[in-house]
Amino acid sequence: MTVDSTDELLTVENLSLELDIGGQQLNALRDVSFSLRAGEARGLVGESGSGKSLTLRAILGLLPRTPASRRAGWWSPGRSST
């Protein structure tokens, strides 16, 4: 299989994560969207506690599913144009 630079490897649209912390709702992620194409590199940059690790954990399915958290959005592996 040949990978073209226009092939999307990952698409994330409107990823949001709301957590219940001590009875209060915290918007941990709000409307995160990006795509990654073959041959590209992306970096998540932000201050400590800005949600970089939560973003990646949500995409990889590494966050526990609890009644205290709600997720919304869409992400999927990209589709090859071939």
Buried (B, 14 or more C-beta within 10 A) or exposed (E): EEEEEEBBBBBBEEBBBBBEEEEEEEEBBEEBEEBBBBEEEEEEEEEEEEBBEBBEBBBEEEBEEEEEBEBEBEBEEBEBEE
